[in-house]
C-alpha cells in the first residue's frame, strides 16, 4: 500500500516495517501511531501465523500488540535464512 520495495529483499522490507510498527506508540484514545502504521502496512485480507495460530487482519493486529508489550529492539534477531519461504520472516 504505497511502499516502494524496489531492490529490497522481502525479508528485509518486512523486518524494517515490523521494527517501525513495534516501536510505534499505541494509545487506546486519541492519536494512535501504531494503528495508523498498521492500517498503512497491511491490507484487510492479510493473514499470518502467530504462535502457531492462523490469524487474519484483526487477530494479527492483536498479536502484534501483544508482542509489542515485551518488544526489545536491542535484543531482537531476524533470521531470514530459516524461513520456509522467502517471503516469511521469523522473529
N, C-alpha and C positions, 0 to 999 in steps of 0.2 A: 504494500500500500504506500507507494511513493518513495520507497527506499531504493537507492541505487546500489546494486551489488556488483557492478562491473569489476571484474578482476579479483574479487574477494571469494575465497572458498566458502562454501555453505556453512561449514562448522565454525569458521572464524566470524562470519557475519552474525550467526546465531549467538555465539559466545559474547560478542561485543554488545549486542542488543539485550541479551539476558542480564549482563552485568549492569547496563544502564537502567534496565527495568527494576532489578532487585535493589538498586541503590536509590531509587526514587521514593520520596516520602509518600506514605499512604495515610490519608485522612478520611474519616467517616463523614465529615461535614465540610462544606466549603470546597476550596480548591484541592484537587487530588491528583498530583503529578503521576502517581503510579497508574491510576485508571486511565488517564489521558494517554500515557505512553502505551499501555496495554491495548487500548482500542485502536491506536495507530499501527501497532505492530502485528496484531492478529485479526484475521477476518473471522466472521461469525461461524464459519464452517471448520475452524481449526479443531484438530483432535490431537491427543498426545497420550503418553503413558507416564504417570507419576506414581511412584511407589508401587509399581506393578499393577496399577489400576488404569483402565482406559477412561479418559476424560474428554469431555467436549469443552466448548468455549468457557462457560461459567465455572465448570469444575477445574479447568486449567488455571483460571484466574485465582480461584480459592486456594489451589495447591501451591501456586507461586507465592501468594501472600503468606502461606504457612512457612514456605522455605525462607522467605524474606525475614521472618522473625529471628531465625538463627543464622542469617547470612553474614559471613565474614569474608569480604573480598580479598583480604590479605592471605587467607588460607585456602581459597577456592582453587581447584585444579580442574581444568577442562582437558579431557583426553580423547581427541577425535579419532586417534588410531584404534581405539577399542570399540568404535561404533559399528554395529552390524550393517548399517547402511551409511553411505557418505553424507546424507542429509540429516543424520541424527547426531546429537551431541550428548555425551554422558557428563554429568557434573555432580 
